[in-house]
Every structure is written in C-alpha cells, then in structure tokens.
C-alpha cells in the first residue's frame, strides 16, 4: 500500500520546465506533473506515427491510378448500359404509339442483342436485357407469323365460287380447293403475304399459275393468270404484283382461282380474304 501511494505521489510530482529566451526577456517557468509530460510524449509519438502512415499511403501513386482507372471503366460501362436501355425504352414507346397490333408487328425492329458485364448493378441490368431479348424474340416470332399469314384479296373483285363441295354438269360431288374471284382481264394480282416463288409456269388445267411459299406453314396458289411477272426463287412482299388476271386453262371467264394451304393441307381462304391487310 505504501509503495502504491509512493508511486502515485511520484507521478504527480511537478516538474519545472524553464524557457530561457536569447533576448533580454524574462525567463518562463512551466510546471507540469510527471505523468502529464509522459502522456504528452506518448500522444506526440502516436500522432507522428499516424501522420507518417497516412503520408506513405497517400504516396502509393500506382495503387491510386489503378483504382481510378477501374472506377472510370465501370462508369463508362454503366453509361453505355443506361444508353442502351434508354434506346430500348424509346423503341418500345414508339411501337406502343402505333396503336394496333398489326402496325407494331410490321414496324418492330428485332435485331437487338445486349451484353452487360458488371457486378450487382450490372447483374440487374443483365436481367433486364434478358427480359427485353425475350420480348424481342416473342415479337420476332409474332412478326414472322404475321408477315407469313395471307391477308386480304389478291385482286379486286367478287367471289363467284366458294370453298367446298360444288357441282357441275357432270358431277355434284366436286370439292373446290379454293375460291374463284372474278375481275377484269389484265387487272393486277398481288401477293397476299411475304414469301418466295416456288413455282411460276403453265399447267394444262389451271393455265398460268403461281405458287408462293410464305413460311410458318403457309402456301398460296394463284391460277388462270393471263401473265406471270415473277420467277421461281424470287422473293416477294405482301401487295407486290405477281401476275395479271386472265382466263387460261379450264376457265369460263376471267378470274383468279385462289388457294391457301396450311401445313400441307388446303384450308378455306375466306377468313384470310376478309382479314385486315
């Protein structure tokens, strides 16, 4: 107990620090406890070491440059990604402004593919891009189906013979595979969907005939033409002139015999004729 009291007393024993100036000025005496001086020395040493560490860390120029370059690259990628998303947003706003499904499918651009490579934020952006690509893929498929589906009349005129069973002078059980549309001789016959000419020539019964393959299982046939204007292997677009109305082959007058096939089987063209083109 006596030793503890002795140490405590020594710690608080005042020390006198005398400051003697070089000029004729009165000297200054500063009294400070021994423990106080010891604490000041420890704090000075710790502060000096901390300042020295900060200085050395700040002088690591190469590490700072590498870090700055890294963040610069990340922000460049982020800006590029945001620009892509804004462009996509503008595209979809423009599509939705068209109003109708048909106009959207005709106008949609399906050539998008995005590549994002960034952590956390970029992972979320990648998910967004994937969703957009899925939408694009769906629209691409729907556009292909829409462009391949026959729509409207191949020629301006009236239906004189419909699809299905019909009779003639020799039989009452003849099946008519298409529809006959009467029109003035020489009137243009137009493709009812985008496609490729897989046959353009003349047959004995059907006269000059054209067969178009549209994809998605659709095929259309145009018969009894006066003249064909397209060749085998030629690509055509919906509304493009492919022939002119005539009465070639076994025909009682100028008209177009028009057929629609789906997946290798003929179907009633009526619903396609009156679909919006």
ChimeraX commands (.cxc) that place a marker at each C-alpha (Angstrom):
marker #1 position 0.00,0.00,0.00 radius 0.5
marker #1 position 2.84,2.32,0.87 radius 0.5
marker #1 position 4.54,1.56,-2.49 radius 0.5
marker #1 position 1.34,2.35,-4.41 radius 0.5
marker #1 position 0.98,5.65,-2.54 radius 0.5
marker #1 position 4.64,6.41,-3.24 radius 0.5
marker #1 position 4.26,5.76,-7.00 radius 0.5
marker #1 position 1.07,7.83,-7.13 radius 0.5
marker #1 position 2.85,10.70,-5.39 radius 0.5
marker #1 position 5.83,10.50,-7.75 radius 0.5
marker #1 position 3.53,10.51,-10.81 radius 0.5
marker #1 position 2.01,13.80,-9.76 radius 0.5
marker #1 position 5.28,15.35,-8.58 radius 0.5
marker #1 position 5.54,18.59,-10.58 radius 0.5
marker #1 position 8.44,19.15,-12.95 radius 0.5
marker #1 position 9.59,22.64,-13.80 radius 0.5
marker #1 position 10.38,23.41,-17.42 radius 0.5
marker #1 position 12.31,26.67,-17.82 radius 0.5
marker #1 position 12.18,28.55,-21.13 radius 0.5
marker #1 position 15.11,30.99,-21.46 radius 0.5
marker #1 position 14.89,33.33,-24.50 radius 0.5
marker #1 position 18.02,34.68,-26.28 radius 0.5
marker #1 position 16.94,38.29,-25.87 radius 0.5
marker #1 position 16.63,40.28,-22.69 radius 0.5
marker #1 position 13.24,38.83,-21.85 radius 0.5
marker #1 position 12.25,37.35,-18.53 radius 0.5
marker #1 position 12.52,33.55,-18.49 radius 0.5
marker #1 position 9.34,31.45,-18.34 radius 0.5
marker #1 position 8.86,28.64,-15.84 radius 0.5
marker #1 position 6.27,25.93,-16.66 radius 0.5
marker #1 position 5.27,23.42,-14.03 radius 0.5
marker #1 position 3.70,20.17,-15.21 radius 0.5
marker #1 position 3.16,16.84,-13.42 radius 0.5
marker #1 position 5.48,13.99,-14.44 radius 0.5
marker #1 position 2.56,11.86,-15.64 radius 0.5
marker #1 position 1.27,14.74,-17.77 radius 0.5
marker #1 position 4.63,15.08,-19.51 radius 0.5
marker #1 position 4.69,11.32,-20.09 radius 0.5
marker #1 position 1.19,11.41,-21.66 radius 0.5
marker #1 position 2.20,14.31,-23.94 radius 0.5
marker #1 position 5.27,12.37,-25.14 radius 0.5
marker #1 position 3.14,9.26,-25.87 radius 0.5
marker #1 position 0.49,11.27,-27.75 radius 0.5
marker #1 position 3.17,13.04,-29.80 radius 0.5
marker #1 position 4.77,9.74,-30.76 radius 0.5
marker #1 position 1.42,8.16,-31.71 radius 0.5
marker #1 position 0.36,11.21,-33.73 radius 0.5
marker #1 position 3.67,11.30,-35.58 radius 0.5
marker #1 position 3.38,7.60,-36.48 radius 0.5
marker #1 position -0.23,8.03,-37.69 radius 0.5
marker #1 position 0.66,11.05,-39.85 radius 0.5
marker #1 position 3.63,9.18,-41.30 radius 0.5
marker #1 position 1.39,6.18,-42.19 radius 0.5
marker #1 position -1.15,8.39,-43.91 radius 0.5
marker #1 position 1.59,10.10,-45.89 radius 0.5
marker #1 position 3.05,6.80,-47.03 radius 0.5
marker #1 position -0.39,5.50,-48.03 radius 0.5
marker #1 position -1.14,8.67,-49.95 radius 0.5
marker #1 position 2.14,8.37,-51.82 radius 0.5
marker #1 position 1.11,4.99,-53.26 radius 0.5
marker #1 position 0.51,6.59,-56.66 radius 0.5
marker #1 position 0.24,3.42,-58.71 radius 0.5
marker #1 position -2.48,1.97,-56.49 radius 0.5
marker #1 position -4.44,5.22,-56.73 radius 0.5
marker #1 position -4.05,5.30,-60.52 radius 0.5
marker #1 position -5.21,1.68,-60.87 radius 0.5
marker #1 position -8.22,2.33,-58.67 radius 0.5
marker #1 position -9.14,5.47,-60.62 radius 0.5
marker #1 position -8.88,3.58,-63.91 radius 0.5
marker #1 position -11.06,0.77,-62.56 radius 0.5
marker #1 position -13.84,3.12,-61.49 radius 0.5
marker #1 position -13.54,5.01,-64.76 radius 0.5
marker #1 position -14.10,1.80,-66.73 radius 0.5
marker #1 position -17.04,0.83,-64.55 radius 0.5
marker #1 position -18.77,4.16,-65.05 radius 0.5
marker #1 position -18.16,4.02,-68.81 radius 0.5
marker #1 position -19.81,0.59,-68.95 radius 0.5
marker #1 position -22.67,1.84,-66.78 radius 0.5
marker #1 position -23.24,4.83,-69.06 radius 0.5
marker #1 position -23.20,2.55,-72.12 radius 0.5
marker #1 position -25.73,0.24,-70.49 radius 0.5
marker #1 position -28.03,3.08,-69.49 radius 0.5
marker #1 position -27.85,4.47,-73.03 radius 0.5
marker #1 position -28.87,1.07,-74.40 radius 0.5
marker #1 position -31.80,0.84,-72.01 radius 0.5
marker #1 position -32.94,4.36,-72.87 radius 0.5
marker #1 position -32.77,3.50,-76.58 radius 0.5
marker #1 position -34.82,0.35,-75.98 radius 0.5
marker #1 position -37.36,2.35,-73.97 radius 0.5
marker #1 position -37.72,4.85,-76.82 radius 0.5
marker #1 position -38.22,2.00,-79.29 radius 0.5
marker #1 position -40.98,0.40,-77.25 radius 0.5
marker #1 position -42.67,3.76,-76.65 radius 0.5
marker #1 position -42.63,4.31,-80.41 radius 0.5
marker #1 position -44.07,0.86,-81.04 radius 0.5
marker #1 position -46.84,1.28,-78.49 radius 0.5
marker #1 position -47.69,4.65,-80.03 radius 0.5
marker #1 position -48.57,2.90,-83.30 radius 0.5
marker #1 position -51.83,1.78,-81.74 radius 0.5
marker #1 position -52.59,-1.53,-83.45 radius 0.5
marker #1 position -51.00,-4.97,-83.22 radius 0.5
marker #1 position -50.60,-5.12,-86.99 radius 0.5
marker #1 position -48.66,-1.85,-87.18 radius 0.5
marker #1 position -46.49,-2.87,-84.22 radius 0.5
marker #1 position -45.57,-6.20,-85.80 radius 0.5
marker #1 position -44.86,-4.58,-89.17 radius 0.5
marker #1 position -42.64,-1.89,-87.65 radius 0.5
marker #1 position -40.82,-3.68,-84.82 radius 0.5
marker #1 position -37.05,-3.99,-85.13 radius 0.5
marker #1 position -35.99,-7.40,-83.74 radius 0.5
marker #1 position -32.23,-7.11,-84.30 radius 0.5
marker #1 position -31.27,-6.39,-80.70 radius 0.5
marker #1 position -28.74,-8.26,-78.63 radius 0.5
marker #1 position -27.18,-6.85,-75.44 radius 0.5
marker #1 position -24.03,-7.78,-73.50 radius 0.5
marker #1 position -23.54,-6.42,-69.97 radius 0.5
marker #1 position -20.66,-7.26,-67.64 radius 0.5
marker #1 position -20.80,-5.59,-64.21 radius 0.5
marker #1 position -21.40,-6.91,-60.71 radius 0.5
marker #1 position -24.53,-6.28,-58.64 radius 0.5
marker #1 position -25.94,-3.38,-60.70 radius 0.5
marker #1 position -24.87,-4.97,-63.97 radius 0.5
marker #1 position -26.44,-8.27,-62.93 radius 0.5
marker #1 position -29.75,-6.50,-62.51 radius 0.5
marker #1 position -29.26,-4.78,-65.85 radius 0.5
marker #1 position -28.44,-8.14,-67.44 radius 0.5
marker #1 position -31.74,-9.50,-66.18 radius 0.5
marker #1 position -33.49,-6.51,-67.74 radius 0.5
marker #1 position -31.68,-7.06,-71.03 radius 0.5
marker #1 position -32.64,-10.76,-70.94 radius 0.5
marker #1 position -36.29,-9.81,-70.45 radius 0.5
marker #1 position -36.06,-7.35,-73.34 radius 0.5
marker #1 position -34.45,-10.03,-75.52 radius 0.5
marker #1 position -37.25,-12.43,-74.60 radius 0.5
marker #1 position -39.78,-9.82,-75.64 radius 0.5
marker #1 position -37.84,-9.23,-78.85 radius 0.5
marker #1 position -37.77,-12.97,-79.55 radius 0.5
marker #1 position -41.51,-13.17,-78.99 radius 0.5
marker #1 position -42.14,-10.18,-81.22 radius 0.5
marker #1 position -39.79,-11.62,-83.85 radius 0.5
marker #1 position -41.79,-14.85,-83.89 radius 0.5
marker #1 position -45.09,-13.00,-83.96 radius 0.5
marker #1 position -43.81,-10.75,-86.74 radius 0.5
marker #1 position -42.72,-13.76,-88.80 radius 0.5
marker #1 position -46.15,-15.35,-88.36 radius 0.5
marker #1 position -47.90,-12.08,-89.16 radius 0.5
marker #1 position -45.86,-11.42,-92.31 radius 0.5
marker #1 position -46.33,-15.04,-93.47 radius 0.5
marker #1 position -50.09,-15.14,-92.90 radius 0.5
marker #1 position -52.15,-14.36,-96.04 radius 0.5
marker #1 position -54.37,-11.31,-95.64 radius 0.5
marker #1 position -56.83,-9.63,-97.97 radius 0.5
marker #1 position -57.88,-10.25,-101.58 radius 0.5
marker #1 position -55.23,-11.00,-104.21 radius 0.5
marker #1 position -57.29,-8.97,-106.71 radius 0.5
marker #1 position -60.17,-6.54,-106.57 radius 0.5
marker #1 position -63.31,-8.42,-107.49 radius 0.5
marker #1 position -66.19,-10.61,-106.33 radius 0.5
marker #1 position -66.24,-14.21,-105.16 radius 0.5
marker #1 position -68.13,-16.26,-107.74 radius 0.5
marker #1 position -67.35,-19.72,-106.37 radius 0.5
marker #1 position -66.58,-20.54,-102.76 radius 0.5
marker #1 position -64.56,-23.18,-100.97 radius 0.5
marker #1 position -66.02,-26.67,-100.58 radius 0.5
marker #1 position -68.28,-29.04,-102.46 radius 0.5
marker #1 position -69.88,-27.79,-105.63 radius 0.5
marker #1 position -71.50,-29.32,-108.70 radius 0.5
marker #1 position -71.16,-29.02,-112.45 radius 0.5
marker #1 position -72.77,-30.58,-115.50 radius 0.5
marker #1 position -71.09,-33.93,-114.84 radius 0.5
marker #1 position -70.98,-34.32,-111.07 radius 0.5
marker #1 position -72.47,-32.92,-107.87 radius 0.5
marker #1 position -69.65,-34.08,-105.58 radius 0.5
marker #1 position -66.68,-32.00,-106.71 radius 0.5
marker #1 position -64.60,-30.34,-103.98 radius 0.5
marker #1 position -63.37,-26.83,-104.76 radius 0.5
marker #1 position -59.98,-26.34,-103.05 radius 0.5
marker #1 position -60.07,-22.56,-103.17 radius 0.5
marker #1 position -62.22,-19.60,-104.17 radius 0.5
marker #1 position -62.77,-18.01,-107.57 radius 0.5
marker #1 position -62.62,-14.22,-107.68 radius 0.5
marker #1 position -63.92,-12.61,-110.85 radius 0.5
marker #1 position -62.11,-9.50,-112.11 radius 0.5
marker #1 position -61.43,-7.56,-115.28 radius 0.5
marker #1 position -58.83,-9.09,-117.59 radius 0.5
marker #1 position -55.41,-7.55,-117.05 radius 0.5
marker #1 position -56.07,-6.37,-113.51 radius 0.5
marker #1 position -53.02,-6.88,-111.28 radius 0.5
marker #1 position -52.85,-9.90,-108.96 radius 0.5
marker #1 position -50.94,-9.21,-105.75 radius 0.5
marker #1 position -49.22,-11.45,-103.20 radius 0.5
marker #1 position -51.27,-11.69,-100.01 radius 0.5
marker #1 position -48.18,-12.21,-97.80 radius 0.5
marker #1 position -44.39,-12.02,-97.92 radius 0.5
marker #1 position -42.86,-15.12,-99.44 radius 0.5
marker #1 position -40.85,-16.81,-102.17 radius 0.5
marker #1 position -41.97,-18.06,-105.58 radius 0.5
marker #1 position -41.62,-21.85,-105.65 radius 0.5
marker #1 position -43.49,-22.29,-108.95 radius 0.5
marker #1 position -44.27,-19.97,-111.84 radius 0.5
marker #1 position -45.40,-21.57,-115.07 radius 0.5
marker #1 position -48.29,-23.04,-117.04 radius 0.5
marker #1 position -50.33,-26.19,-116.44 radius 0.5
marker #1 position -52.97,-27.82,-118.61 radius 0.5
marker #1 position -55.99,-27.27,-116.36 radius 0.5
marker #1 position -55.02,-24.21,-114.33 radius 0.5
marker #1 position -53.31,-22.22,-117.08 radius 0.5
marker #1 position -50.62,-19.83,-115.86 radius 0.5
marker #1 position -50.18,-20.47,-112.16 radius 0.5
marker #1 position -48.03,-19.12,-109.32 radius 0.5
marker #1 position -47.27,-20.85,-106.01 radius 0.5
marker #1 position -45.83,-18.81,-103.13 radius 0.5
marker #1 position -44.21,-20.28,-100.03 radius 0.5
marker #1 position -44.58,-17.90,-97.05 radius 0.5
marker #1 position -43.09,-19.82,-94.14 radius 0.5
marker #1 position -44.78,-20.75,-90.85 radius 0.5
marker #1 position -46.63,-23.46,-92.81 radius 0.5
marker #1 position -48.44,-21.12,-95.23 radius 0.5
marker #1 position -48.61,-21.51,-99.04 radius 0.5
marker #1 position -50.83,-19.64,-101.52 radius 0.5
marker #1 position -51.77,-20.50,-105.12 radius 0.5
marker #1 position -52.95,-18.12,-107.88 radius 0.5
marker #1 position -54.28,-19.77,-111.08 radius 0.5
marker #1 position -55.74,-18.98,-114.57 radius 0.5
marker #1 position -53.48,-15.92,-114.90 radius 0.5
marker #1 position -53.04,-14.10,-118.16 radius 0.5
marker #1 position -49.36,-13.48,-117.44 radius 0.5
marker #1 position -46.94,-14.18,-114.58 radius 0.5
marker #1 position -44.46,-11.44,-113.65 radius 0.5
marker #1 position -42.28,-13.31,-111.16 radius 0.5
marker #1 position -39.83,-16.20,-111.44 radius 0.5
marker #1 position -39.03,-19.25,-109.33 radius 0.5
marker #1 position -36.79,-18.33,-106.40 radius 0.5
marker #1 position -37.83,-14.67,-106.41 radius 0.5
marker #1 position -38.75,-13.06,-103.08 radius 0.5
marker #1 position -41.97,-11.05,-102.98 radius 0.5
marker #1 position -43.63,-8.80,-100.44 radius 0.5
marker #1 position -47.27,-8.51,-99.47 radius 0.5
marker #1 position -49.04,-6.31,-102.02 radius 0.5
marker #1 position -46.44,-6.84,-104.76 radius 0.5
marker #1 position -47.79,-7.56,-108.27 radius 0.5
marker #1 position -47.06,-11.17,-109.24 radius 0.5
marker #1 position -49.40,-11.67,-112.24 radius 0.5
marker #1 position -52.36,-10.31,-114.20 radius 0.5
marker #1 position -55.94,-11.59,-114.38 radius 0.5
marker #1 position -56.71,-13.91,-117.27 radius 0.5
marker #1 position -58.74,-16.94,-118.29 radius 0.5
marker #1 position -56.10,-19.52,-119.20 radius 0.5
marker #1 position -56.57,-23.26,-118.70 radius 0.5
marker #1 position -60.04,-24.69,-117.98 radius 0.5
marker #1 position -61.82,-21.42,-117.29 radius 0.5
marker #1 position -65.23,-20.00,-118.17 radius 0.5
marker #1 position -64.15,-16.38,-117.81 radius 0.5
marker #1 position -61.51,-14.03,-116.42 radius 0.5
marker #1 position -60.94,-14.73,-112.72 radius 0.5
marker #1 position -58.35,-15.78,-110.15 radius 0.5
marker #1 position -58.53,-19.20,-108.58 radius 0.5
marker #1 position -57.02,-18.56,-105.14 radius 0.5
marker #1 position -55.99,-21.23,-102.62 radius 0.5
marker #1 position -54.48,-21.11,-99.11 radius 0.5
marker #1 position -52.59,-24.08,-97.70 radius 0.5
marker #1 position -51.55,-24.56,-94.07 radius 0.5
marker #1 position -49.10,-27.28,-93.06 radius 0.5
marker #1 position -49.57,-29.10,-96.36 radius 0.5
marker #1 position -53.40,-29.05,-96.36 radius 0.5
marker #1 position -55.75,-26.68,-98.16 radius 0.5
marker #1 position -57.97,-24.55,-95.91 radius 0.5
marker #1 position -60.88,-22.21,-96.51 radius 0.5
marker #1 position -59.40,-18.90,-97.78 radius 0.5
marker #1 position -62.44,-16.90,-96.68 radius 0.5
marker #1 position -61.16,-15.92,-93.24 radius 0.5
marker #1 position -57.88,-14.80,-94.80 radius 0.5
marker #1 position -59.61,-12.79,-97.51 radius 0.5
marker #1 position -61.51,-10.68,-95.03 radius 0.5
marker #1 position -58.64,-10.26,-92.59 radius 0.5
marker #1 position -57.19,-6.75,-92.36 radius 0.5
marker #1 position -54.24,-6.31,-94.69 radius 0.5
marker link #1:1,2 radius 0.2
marker link #1:2,3 radius 0.2
marker link #1:3,4 radius 0.2
marker link #1:4,5 radius 0.2
marker link #1:5,6 radius 0.2
marker link #1:6,7 radius 0.2
marker link #1:7,8 radius 0.2
marker link #1:8,9 radius 0.2
marker link #1:9,10 radius 0.2
marker link #1:10,11 radius 0.2
marker link #1:11,12 radius 0.2
marker link #1:12,13 radius 0.2
marker link #1:13,14 radius 0.2
marker link #1:14,15 radius 0.2
marker link #1:15,16 radius 0.2
marker link #1:16,17 radius 0.2
marker link #1:17,18 radius 0.2
marker link #1:18,19 radius 0.2
marker link #1:19,20 radius 0.2
marker link #1:20,21 radius 0.2
marker link #1:21,22 radius 0.2
marker link #1:22,23 radius 0.2
marker link #1:23,24 radius 0.2
marker link #1:24,25 radius 0.2
marker link #1:25,26 radius 0.2
marker link #1:26,27 radius 0.2
marker link #1:27,28 radius 0.2
marker link #1:28,29 radius 0.2
marker link #1:29,30 radius 0.2
marker link #1:30,31 radius 0.2
marker link #1:31,32 radius 0.2
marker link #1:32,33 radius 0.2
marker link #1:33,34 radius 0.2
marker link #1:34,35 radius 0.2
marker link #1:35,36 radius 0.2
marker link #1:36,37 radius 0.2
marker link #1:37,38 radius 0.2
marker link #1:38,39 radius 0.2
marker link #1:39,40 radius 0.2
marker link #1:40,41 radius 0.2
marker link #1:41,42 radius 0.2
marker link #1:42,43 radius 0.2
marker link #1:43,44 radius 0.2
marker link #1:44,45 radius 0.2
marker link #1:45,46 radius 0.2
marker link #1:46,47 radius 0.2
marker link #1:47,48 radius 0.2
marker link #1:48,49 radius 0.2
marker link #1:49,50 radius 0.2
marker link #1:50,51 radius 0.2
marker link #1:51,52 radius 0.2
marker link #1:52,53 radius 0.2
marker link #1:53,54 radius 0.2
marker link #1:54,55 radius 0.2
marker link #1:55,56 radius 0.2
marker link #1:56,57 radius 0.2
marker link #1:57,58 radius 0.2
marker link #1:58,59 radius 0.2
marker link #1:59,60 radius 0.2
marker link #1:60,61 radius 0.2
marker link #1:61,62 radius 0.2
marker link #1:62,63 radius 0.2
marker link #1:63,64 radius 0.2
marker link #1:64,65 radius 0.2
marker link #1:65,66 radius 0.2
marker link #1:66,67 radius 0.2
marker link #1:67,68 radius 0.2
marker link #1:68,69 radius 0.2
marker link #1:69,70 radius 0.2
marker link #1:70,71 radius 0.2
marker link #1:71,72 radius 0.2
marker link #1:72,73 radius 0.2
marker link #1:73,74 radius 0.2
marker link #1:74,75 radius 0.2
marker link #1:75,76 radius 0.2
marker link #1:76,77 radius 0.2
marker link #1:77,78 radius 0.2
marker link #1:78,79 radius 0.2
marker link #1:79,80 radius 0.2
marker link #1:80,81 radius 0.2
marker link #1:81,82 radius 0.2
marker link #1:82,83 radius 0.2
marker link #1:83,84 radius 0.2
marker link #1:84,85 radius 0.2
marker link #1:85,86 radius 0.2
marker link #1:86,87 radius 0.2
marker link #1:87,88 radius 0.2
marker link #1:88,89 radius 0.2
marker link #1:89,90 radius 0.2
marker link #1:90,91 radius 0.2
marker link #1:91,92 radius 0.2
marker link #1:92,93 radius 0.2
marker link #1:93,94 radius 0.2
marker link #1:94,95 radius 0.2
marker link #1:95,96 radius 0.2
marker link #1:96,97 radius 0.2
marker link #1:97,98 radius 0.2
marker link #1:98,99 radius 0.2
marker link #1:99,100 radius 0.2
marker link #1:100,101 radius 0.2
marker link #1:101,102 radius 0.2
marker link #1:102,103 radius 0.2
marker link #1:103,104 radius 0.2
marker link #1:104,105 radius 0.2
marker link #1:105,106 radius 0.2
marker link #1:106,107 radius 0.2
marker link #1:107,108 radius 0.2
marker link #1:108,109 radius 0.2
marker link #1:109,110 radius 0.2
marker link #1:110,111 radius 0.2
marker link #1:111,112 radius 0.2
marker link #1:112,113 radius 0.2
marker link #1:113,114 radius 0.2
marker link #1:114,115 radius 0.2
marker link #1:115,116 radius 0.2
marker link #1:116,117 radius 0.2
marker link #1:117,118 radius 0.2
marker link #1:118,119 radius 0.2
marker link #1:119,120 radius 0.2
marker link #1:120,121 radius 0.2
marker link #1:121,122 radius 0.2
marker link #1:122,123 radius 0.2
marker link #1:123,124 radius 0.2
marker link #1:124,125 radius 0.2
marker link #1:125,126 radius 0.2
marker link #1:126,127 radius 0.2
marker link #1:127,128 radius 0.2
marker link #1:128,129 radius 0.2
marker link #1:129,130 radius 0.2
marker link #1:130,131 radius 0.2
marker link #1:131,132 radius 0.2
marker link #1:132,133 radius 0.2
marker link #1:133,134 radius 0.2
marker link #1:134,135 radius 0.2
marker link #1:135,136 radius 0.2
marker link #1:136,137 radius 0.2
marker link #1:137,138 radius 0.2
marker link #1:138,139 radius 0.2
marker link #1:139,140 radius 0.2
marker link #1:140,141 radius 0.2
marker link #1:141,142 radius 0.2
marker link #1:142,143 radius 0.2
marker link #1:143,144 radius 0.2
marker link #1:144,145 radius 0.2
marker link #1:145,146 radius 0.2
marker link #1:146,147 radius 0.2
marker link #1:147,148 radius 0.2
marker link #1:148,149 radius 0.2
marker link #1:149,150 radius 0.2
marker link #1:150,151 radius 0.2
marker link #1:151,152 radius 0.2
marker link #1:152,153 radius 0.2
marker link #1:153,154 radius 0.2
marker link #1:154,155 radius 0.2
marker link #1:155,156 radius 0.2
marker link #1:156,157 radius 0.2
marker link #1:157,158 radius 0.2
marker link #1:158,159 radius 0.2
marker link #1:159,160 radius 0.2
marker link #1:160,161 radius 0.2
marker link #1:161,162 radius 0.2
marker link #1:162,163 radius 0.2
marker link #1:163,164 radius 0.2
marker link #1:164,165 radius 0.2
marker link #1:165,166 radius 0.2
marker link #1:166,167 radius 0.2
marker link #1:167,168 radius 0.2
marker link #1:168,169 radius 0.2
marker link #1:169,170 radius 0.2
marker link #1:170,171 radius 0.2
marker link #1:171,172 radius 0.2
marker link #1:172,173 radius 0.2
marker link #1:173,174 radius 0.2
marker link #1:174,175 radius 0.2
marker link #1:175,176 radius 0.2
marker link #1:176,177 radius 0.2
marker link #1:177,178 radius 0.2
marker link #1:178,179 radius 0.2
marker link #1:179,180 radius 0.2
marker link #1:180,181 radius 0.2
marker link #1:181,182 radius 0.2
marker link #1:182,183 radius 0.2
marker link #1:183,184 radius 0.2
marker link #1:184,185 radius 0.2
marker link #1:185,186 radius 0.2
marker link #1:186,187 radius 0.2
marker link #1:187,188 radius 0.2
marker link #1:188,189 radius 0.2
marker link #1:189,190 radius 0.2
marker link #1:190,191 radius 0.2
marker link #1:191,192 radius 0.2
marker link #1:192,193 radius 0.2
marker link #1:193,194 radius 0.2
marker link #1:194,195 radius 0.2
marker link #1:195,196 radius 0.2
marker link #1:196,197 radius 0.2
marker link #1:197,198 radius 0.2
marker link #1:198,199 radius 0.2
marker link #1:199,200 radius 0.2
marker link #1:200,201 radius 0.2
marker link #1:201,202 radius 0.2
marker link #1:202,203 radius 0.2
marker link #1:203,204 radius 0.2
marker link #1:204,205 radius 0.2
marker link #1:205,206 radius 0.2
marker link #1:206,207 radius 0.2
marker link #1:207,208 radius 0.2
marker link #1:208,209 radius 0.2
marker link #1:209,210 radius 0.2
marker link #1:210,211 radius 0.2
marker link #1:211,212 radius 0.2
marker link #1:212,213 radius 0.2
marker link #1:213,214 radius 0.2
marker link #1:214,215 radius 0.2
marker link #1:215,216 radius 0.2
marker link #1:216,217 radius 0.2
marker link #1:217,218 radius 0.2
marker link #1:218,219 radius 0.2
marker link #1:219,220 radius 0.2
marker link #1:220,221 radius 0.2
marker link #1:221,222 radius 0.2
marker link #1:222,223 radius 0.2
marker link #1:223,224 radius 0.2
marker link #1:224,225 radius 0.2
marker link #1:225,226 radius 0.2
marker link #1:226,227 radius 0.2
marker link #1:227,228 radius 0.2
marker link #1:228,229 radius 0.2
marker link #1:229,230 radius 0.2
marker link #1:230,231 radius 0.2
marker link #1:231,232 radius 0.2
marker link #1:232,233 radius 0.2
marker link #1:233,234 radius 0.2
marker link #1:234,235 radius 0.2
marker link #1:235,236 radius 0.2
marker link #1:236,237 radius 0.2
marker link #1:237,238 radius 0.2
marker link #1:238,239 radius 0.2
marker link #1:239,240 radius 0.2
marker link #1:240,241 radius 0.2
marker link #1:241,242 radius 0.2
marker link #1:242,243 radius 0.2
marker link #1:243,244 radius 0.2
marker link #1:244,245 radius 0.2
marker link #1:245,246 radius 0.2
marker link #1:246,247 radius 0.2
marker link #1:247,248 radius 0.2
marker link #1:248,249 radius 0.2
marker link #1:249,250 radius 0.2
marker link #1:250,251 radius 0.2
marker link #1:251,252 radius 0.2
marker link #1:252,253 radius 0.2
marker link #1:253,254 radius 0.2
marker link #1:254,255 radius 0.2
marker link #1:255,256 radius 0.2
marker link #1:256,257 radius 0.2
marker link #1:257,258 radius 0.2
marker link #1:258,259 radius 0.2
marker link #1:259,260 radius 0.2
marker link #1:260,261 radius 0.2
marker link #1:261,262 radius 0.2
marker link #1:262,263 radius 0.2
marker link #1:263,264 radius 0.2
marker link #1:264,265 radius 0.2
marker link #1:265,266 radius 0.2
marker link #1:266,267 radius 0.2
marker link #1:267,268 radius 0.2
marker link #1:268,269 radius 0.2
marker link #1:269,270 radius 0.2
marker link #1:270,271 radius 0.2
marker link #1:271,272 radius 0.2
marker link #1:272,273 radius 0.2
marker link #1:273,274 radius 0.2
marker link #1:274,275 radius 0.2
marker link #1:275,276 radius 0.2
marker link #1:276,277 radius 0.2
view
